[in-house]
Amino acid sequence: MDGATPIETDAVIIGAGPVGLFAVFELGLLDIKAHVIDILDRAGGQCAELYPEKPIYDIPALPIVTGQGLTDRLMEQIKPFGAEFHFSERVDALRRVDGGFELETDGGLIFRAKVVVIAAGGGSFTPKRPPLAGIETYEGKSVFYAVKRMDEFRGRDLVIVGGGDSALDWTLNLQPIANSTTLIHRRDDFRAAPDSVNKMRELVAQGGLRLQIGQVMQLKGADGVLESLSVRGDTETFDLPCNCLLPFFGLTMKLGPIADWGLNLHENLIPVDTEKFESSEKGIFAIGDINSYPGKLKLILSGFHEAALMAQQAYHIIYPGKRLLFQYTTSSSSLQKKLGVI
Ligand SMILES: Cc1cc2nc3c(=O)[nH]c(=O)nc-3n(C[C@H](O)[C@H](O)[C@H](O)COP(=O)(O)OP(=O)(O)OC[C@H]3O[C@@H](n4cnc5c(N)ncnc54)[C@H](O)[C@@H]3O)c2cc1C
């Protein structure tokens, strides 16, 4: 996509955690089209990133569901509304323009929206930088912590480091287009999904992938261009030629750019009213873990309620002067049409 062409939409939702996902549903019922942006490469926020296999017991009507299970169900529930997702993109700038807001991501995407819904949880997930001297000078040219466009890695000699889902998923996805691929992990035991681990081992057996148990000790190159890595294996330290390194060392949550958007903040949270869940800026809403108000509970179910009330107010901004009729999904044929069930 051409980053310079603004994407026009009713609403932009910042964050594809459970609350951002449910906001797509509540906005969709009111004919509000949403684009969803997340710095992660998949939906689910904390549920998918921090506890995909842990059971949650307090989602109404789901006596037990895992973090990933809840994410999958939400994705299914919001499917009728055709929200567009932009993963591996961090919203860096948010400013008011004529008729609404303009948002810009670190990948150069620009959005124009009438309302903005900040569902950013504890802030953006930020990759942990490996403790390697001078690594920052290679970032963006030879060292990457996320894959925004797979084509950037075509024909390159890749080294991917890590043992979790991101490391294994990208090893499997990039191996077919790379010139060579090496996966380095400090032990021969992987946290990633067993299916991905099996596929990785098959590729190694077929000779399409090198698996190295060990640790990267040093980067070698000049002017941000990587030429090789010094790798400590089981028995020796050796030089591994490579021109692209993808370390997946986990993520931490940081408030990130939200602090620079001119919103009132209180202890890194966005204070809102409890009628509309609007921030200090009209048209900018904050729902889920990122907001604060008296009595706030950082629970998924609270975020779902906040999304429903936020959508009512967003409707009045997007359709000024139009009456909003309160309707039940059980009995409204117009809502059922939107849901695609009749
Ligand atoms: C171990 C654990 C167990 C939990 N168990 C429960 C439980 O049993 N029940 C319960 O109700 N809650 C539980 N929680 C809390 C629950 O996960 C959170 O309340 C919920 O995830 C909040 O959802 P959210 O959508 O507001 O934010 P998040 O899930 O944090 O998602 C926010 C998303 O916004 C993205 N983002 C932030 N800033 C930007 C930006 N500038 N640009 C692009 N993307 C951005 C982030 O990358 C993230 O993906 C648990 C939490 C943890 C850590």
The ligand as an SDF file (V2000), in Angstrom:
LIG
                    3D

 53 58  0  0  0  0  0  0  0  0999 V2000
   -1.5090  -13.2680   32.9180 C   0  0  0  0  0  0  0  0  0  0  0  0
   -2.7760  -12.4700   32.7940 C   0  0  0  0  0  0  0  0  0  0  0  0
   -3.9990  -13.0560   33.1220 C   0  0  0  0  0  0  0  0  0  0  0  0
   -5.1880  -12.3290   33.0080 C   0  0  0  0  0  0  0  0  0  0  0  0
   -6.3750  -12.9330   33.3440 N   0  0  0  0  0  0  0  0  0  0  0  0
   -7.5510  -12.2500   33.2040 C   0  0  0  0  0  0  0  0  0  0  0  0
   -8.7990  -12.8530   33.5290 C   0  0  0  0  0  0  0  0  0  0  0  0
   -8.8610  -14.0160   33.9690 O   0  0  0  0  0  0  0  0  0  0  0  0
   -9.9430  -12.1180   33.3280 N   0  0  0  0  0  0  0  0  0  0  0  0
   -9.9160  -10.8320   32.8580 C   0  0  0  0  0  0  0  0  0  0  0  0
  -10.9910  -10.2300   32.6770 O   0  0  0  0  0  0  0  0  0  0  0  0
   -8.7410  -10.2250   32.5800 N   0  0  0  0  0  0  0  0  0  0  0  0
   -7.5590  -10.8970   32.7240 C   0  0  0  0  0  0  0  0  0  0  0  0
   -6.3630  -10.2740   32.4440 N   0  0  0  0  0  0  0  0  0  0  0  0
   -6.3940   -8.8690   32.0250 C   0  0  0  0  0  0  0  0  0  0  0  0
   -6.8230   -8.7500   30.5630 C   0  0  0  0  0  0  0  0  0  0  0  0
   -5.9290   -9.4850   29.7300 O   0  0  0  0  0  0  0  0  0  0  0  0
   -6.8430   -7.2960   30.1570 C   0  0  0  0  0  0  0  0  0  0  0  0
   -7.7940   -6.6220   30.9480 O   0  0  0  0  0  0  0  0  0  0  0  0
   -7.2150   -7.1550   28.6840 C   0  0  0  0  0  0  0  0  0  0  0  0
   -6.2700   -7.7690   27.8560 O   0  0  0  0  0  0  0  0  0  0  0  0
   -7.3300   -5.6850   28.3160 C   0  0  0  0  0  0  0  0  0  0  0  0
   -7.7240   -5.6430   26.9950 O   0  0  0  0  0  0  0  0  0  0  0  0
   -7.4270   -4.3620   26.0990 P   0  0  0  0  0  0  0  0  0  0  0  0
   -7.9920   -4.7000   24.7470 O   0  0  0  0  0  0  0  0  0  0  0  0
   -7.8690   -3.1450   26.8220 O   0  0  0  0  0  0  0  0  0  0  0  0
   -5.8300   -4.2380   26.0160 O   0  0  0  0  0  0  0  0  0  0  0  0
   -4.6640   -5.2520   25.5720 P   0  0  0  0  0  0  0  0  0  0  0  0
   -5.0810   -6.6680   25.6460 O   0  0  0  0  0  0  0  0  0  0  0  0
   -3.4750   -4.8170   26.3620 O   0  0  0  0  0  0  0  0  0  0  0  0
   -4.4170   -4.8710   24.0340 O   0  0  0  0  0  0  0  0  0  0  0  0
   -3.9540   -3.5930   23.7040 C   0  0  0  0  0  0  0  0  0  0  0  0
   -3.2800   -3.6460   22.3400 C   0  0  0  0  0  0  0  0  0  0  0  0
   -2.9770   -2.3120   21.9020 O   0  0  0  0  0  0  0  0  0  0  0  0
   -1.7740   -2.3140   21.2010 C   0  0  0  0  0  0  0  0  0  0  0  0
   -1.2170   -0.9470   21.1880 N   0  0  0  0  0  0  0  0  0  0  0  0
   -0.9630   -0.1430   22.2400 C   0  0  0  0  0  0  0  0  0  0  0  0
   -0.4860    1.0450   21.8250 N   0  0  0  0  0  0  0  0  0  0  0  0
   -0.4420    0.9820   20.4640 C   0  0  0  0  0  0  0  0  0  0  0  0
   -0.0160    1.8870   19.4380 C   0  0  0  0  0  0  0  0  0  0  0  0
    0.4460    3.1150   19.7270 N   0  0  0  0  0  0  0  0  0  0  0  0
   -0.0840    1.4600   18.1380 N   0  0  0  0  0  0  0  0  0  0  0  0
   -0.5450    0.2140   17.8250 C   0  0  0  0  0  0  0  0  0  0  0  0
   -0.9420   -0.6830   18.7590 N   0  0  0  0  0  0  0  0  0  0  0  0
   -0.9000   -0.2940   20.0620 C   0  0  0  0  0  0  0  0  0  0  0  0
   -0.9140   -3.2880   21.9910 C   0  0  0  0  0  0  0  0  0  0  0  0
    0.1550   -3.7810   21.1880 O   0  0  0  0  0  0  0  0  0  0  0  0
   -1.9430   -4.3870   22.3620 C   0  0  0  0  0  0  0  0  0  0  0  0
   -1.9630   -5.4530   21.4370 O   0  0  0  0  0  0  0  0  0  0  0  0
   -5.1690  -10.9760   32.5750 C   0  0  0  0  0  0  0  0  0  0  0  0
   -3.9350  -10.3890   32.2360 C   0  0  0  0  0  0  0  0  0  0  0  0
   -2.7520  -11.1060   32.3470 C   0  0  0  0  0  0  0  0  0  0  0  0
   -1.4440  -10.4590   31.9870 C   0  0  0  0  0  0  0  0  0  0  0  0
  1  2  1  0
  2  3  1  0
  2 52  2  0
  3  4  2  0
  4  5  1  0
  4 50  1  0
  5  6  2  0
  6  7  1  0
  6 13  1  0
  7  8  2  0
  7  9  1  0
  9 10  1  0
 10 11  2  0
 10 12  1  0
 12 13  2  0
 13 14  1  0
 14 15  1  0
 14 50  1  0
 15 16  1  0
 16 17  1  0
 16 18  1  0
 18 19  1  0
 18 20  1  0
 20 21  1  0
 20 22  1  0
 22 23  1  0
 23 24  1  0
 24 25  2  0
 24 26  1  0
 24 27  1  0
 27 28  1  0
 28 29  2  0
 28 30  1  0
 28 31  1  0
 31 32  1  0
 32 33  1  0
 33 34  1  0
 33 48  1  0
 34 35  1  0
 35 36  1  0
 35 46  1  0
 36 37  1  0
 36 45  1  0
 37 38  2  0
 38 39  1  0
 39 40  1  0
 39 45  2  0
 40 41  1  0
 40 42  2  0
 42 43  1  0
 43 44  2  0
 44 45  1  0
 46 47  1  0
 46 48  1  0
 48 49  1  0
 50 51  2  0
 51 52  1  0
 52 53  1  0
M  END
$$$$
